[in-house]
Amino acid sequence: MKKFLLYIIGIFLVVLLVAVILDGLYTYVFMQSKNRGKIEAVVNSQEKKYDVVILGSSRANNHFVSQMFEDKGLKTFNYGMSGGHLFEASLMLKLMIERKYEIKNVILEADLNLSNDQESEGVAAKFLPYIHSSKVIKEHFLPEDNFKELYYIPFYRYIKFDSKIGFREVYKIAKDEKTNALDNLGFYPLEKHKNGNMKNNIVNLNPLPHNKYYEEIKNLCKKNKINFIAVMTPMCENVVGMNYFDKVKKAYPEIHNYENAVIENKYFSSCGHMTSEGAKLFTAKIIEDFFNASKPQKLD
């Protein structure tokens, strides 16, 4: 019996040692990554300067043409993330501040994502390789139910989210394979699709009366003297339940409503995402309203 127990303990210690070694190896590889995604590009950077930083979900990623801001002399990057929620947008801004970014303006896409204050598991997972090296990442995940497992069990996070941060991703980082996430200054252009969903129904969608992460972003901007611009972005003309945007305006009167700035279906790839042509029309309107010659917010 004693030999059996020693054997079990030995196996446990070997497994634990292997897990610790693999955890360290994977984490080291992720700490070298700078060209596969927006999260690691921020985590593994220092002291950048921007006139305009764009945050939000795919409705930010696909709707703000960064180059159009650049053409106006505004150094800009679109950090919108497809599938992301305000949980991840807030954490991105915290990371930029932790890395001493100098930012003059934050444009936040805040509309459909105000309806929840949960993490987007697939996007949030991409922050986890850095949970031991960044205080703000640790503290951001601290209230989550699975924090202890993610933080204290070696290699657990890499196994649980293998499809996002597992062996395949480590292998691609090691091979220095790039993605298109950082192309076009972060803007991801869409084209018209024949089979795009052009009949969204958001009747049952309601904004939270107090979205924790929206408030975090707003307060971070105020604390760090960043000009905060929150906007609702366009949807196609076939949407049912467009009074959702009125509900947002009532709950958050400071958010600028641009849901009808572009409405024709020809400018949409799907009901919630504009084509590049629609994005150009929308971006031109944002630049005109917030960055005209009479009220620039530029870096010195």
N, C-alpha and C positions, 0 to 999 in steps of 0.2 A: 504493500500500500504506500509505504514511504517512497519507494522508487517511482511509483506511478505519479505521485504528487510532485516529486522533483522533476519528472519528465514533463508534466503539464506546465509547471512553472517555467521550465526551460524553454518550451515552445512559446509560451506567452512572452517571455523576455526577448526571444529571437524576433517574433512578430513585431513587438514594440520597437526594437532596434531598427528593423527594416523600415517600419513606418516613419520613424524619426529621420532616417537617412533619406528616404524618398521625399518626405515633406521638405527637407532642407534643399534637396536637389531641384525639385519642381519650383520652389520659391525663388531660388537663385536664378533659374532660367527666366522666370517672369520678371524679375528685377532688371533683366537686361533688355526687355522688350520695349520698343518705342514706336514701331511702325505697323502694328496689327490692329490697333483699336484706339479709341479716344480715351478710354480709362487709363491704360498703361502709358499713353502719351503724356497725360497729366501727372500721373504718379511718379514717373521717371523723368521729370523735368524740374526746372527751377526758374523763378523770377522772370516770367515773360510779361510783356506789356501789350495790352489790347485797348483799343477804343471801344470795341463792341464784342461782347461774348454772348452767344445765343444758347439758351438752354431749353430743354423740353423733350418731348417724345418724337416719334416720326413726323408729327405735324409741325415740328420745328425743323427737323432734319431735312424734310422735303420742301419746306415752304420759304426758307430764308436764303436767298442767293448771296453768299458771302462776298463774291467778287464785286457785286454791285456796290456794297459798302466800301470795299477797297478802292473802287474807281472814284469814290468821293473823298479819298484820302483818309479813310477810317480803317485802321488795322483791325481785322475782324476774323473770328473763327466760329463756326457753327458746331457746338458741342451737343446738339440734339441727338438722341439715341433711339433708334427704332425699338418699340416695345417698352421703352422706359417710362417710369412714373415719376412723380415729384420726389419720391424717396431718393431716387438716383440723381435727379437734377440737383437737389439740395446737397447731396454728398459730393458731387462734382465741384460745386462752388466752394464748399468747405476745403476740398483738396487744393484748389487753386489758391485760396487764401493761405493755407498751411504752407504752400510752396512760394509764397510771397509774390504772387501775380499782382501786377498793377492794372486795374480794370476801371475804366471810366463809366461804361454803360453795360448793364445786363438786360437783354431782352428775353423774357420768359414767356414761352407758350403755355398759357394757363387756361384751359377750357374743359375738354372732356376729362383730363387727368385730375381735375378737382373733385371728381366723384369718388375717389378713394385715397386712402393714405397708407396703402400697403406697398411693400416692395414688389418689384417685378422680378420674380425669382431668377429668370434666365439672364437678365441684365445685371442684377445685384450680385450674382455669383462671380462676375468678372472682377469685382473688387476684392474678393476673398483671398487671393494669393498674397495680398499686402496687409492683411488684418493684423499681423504682428509687427509690421514696420511703420504703420501710420496710426498715430493716436486718434485722429478724427475718424478713420474707418472703424477702428475698434469701438469707439464711443457711439458711432452711428448705428452699429449693429447690436450694441449692448441690450437694448430693450426687446430684441427679437427672441421668440420662444426657444429657438435652437442655437442661441449664441454660445452656450457653454460647450456644446459638442463641436461647433465650428472652431472655437478658439483653443480649446484645451486638448482635444483628441488629435494627435498628429496624423496627418494625411487624410483625415475624415472628409474635409471639405473637397479635396481633389477626387475622392471616390464618389461622393454624393452628387457632385456636379461635373462628372466626367465628360459629358458632352460639351461643356463650356470651357473647362479649365483642366481637362484630363490629359492623357498621354498624347492624343492627336494634336492638341493645341501646343503642348510643350515641344513636340517634334517639329511643328511648323515654325515656332519661334527659333528653335535651334538651327533650322535651315535658313532662317532669315527670310521667310516667305512673307511678302507684304499683302495687305488687303486694300480695298478701295475706300476704307472708312475715313482716311485722312485726305483723300483727293478733294479737289474743288473747295479747299479750305473748310472741309467738313460738310458741305452741302451735298445732298444726294439727289440728283435730278431724276424725275420720273417722266415717262412718256405715256401717251394714250394707249390703253389696253382694251381690246375688243371685249374681253370678258370681265372687265372691272366691275365691282359691285357699286351700282349707282342708285341704290334704294335703301339707304340707312334709316333705321328707326330708333330714335333715342327718346321716345316718349317716357319711358320708365327711368331714365337717367336723371339723377339729381346731384348737384354739387353739395359737398359737405359744408355745413355752416361755418366750420373752422378747420381747414385743412392744415394739419400740423406742419407739413413740409413746405407748403406755400408760405406760411408765416415765417418759417425758418429762413427761407430765401429772402423774403422781404426784409427781415430784421438783420440778416447778414449784410445786405446791401447798405442799409441805414448805418450800421455800426462801422462799416469800412468805407463810407462816403462814396458809394457806387450809385450812380443814377439808375433807378429801378424802373423798367418799362415792362409791364405785364400786358399781354394781348391775347385775344381770342382770334384764332385764324379761320379762314373760310371753309365752308362745306358746300357741296353741290346743291342744285336747286330742288332735288327730289327728296331731301331729308324730311322725315316725319318727326315732329317734336322739337322744332326749332326754338320753341319758347324756353328750352334749356338755357340758352344764352342769356335770356332775360333774367332767369333765376340766378345765373352767375353774376350778372351785373347788380342785382339786388343784394346779393350776399357779399360781393366784393366790388364796390362801386369804383375803386381805383383801376380796375382792369379795363383796358380799352377794347371795345367790341368791333372786330373786323370780320365777323362771320359772313357778312354779305358784301365784302369788298370785291370779291370775285365769286360769281355764282353760276355762270353758264357751264353746262356739262362738258363742253368742248375743252375747257381748261382743267379738267380733272381726270386723273388716272383711275381713281376710285372715289367714292362719294366723300371720303374724308381726307383725300390726298391729291393735291394739285399736280398737274404736269409741270415741267420746267417753264413752259410759257406762262402758265397761271402763276407760278411762283415769282416770275419776273415782274408781272403786273402787281402782285401783292407787295413784293419787296420795294418796288418803286414808290408805292403809297406810304409804306412805313418810313422810308428815307425822307420823303417829302414832309411828312407830318412831324417827325422827331429830329431830323438831322439836316434841316435846311440851313442856309447860310446865316440866318439871323440868330440861330441858337445851337451852335455846334457844341458837342461834348467830346473834344479830341484830347489826345495826350499832348502834353507840352513838348 
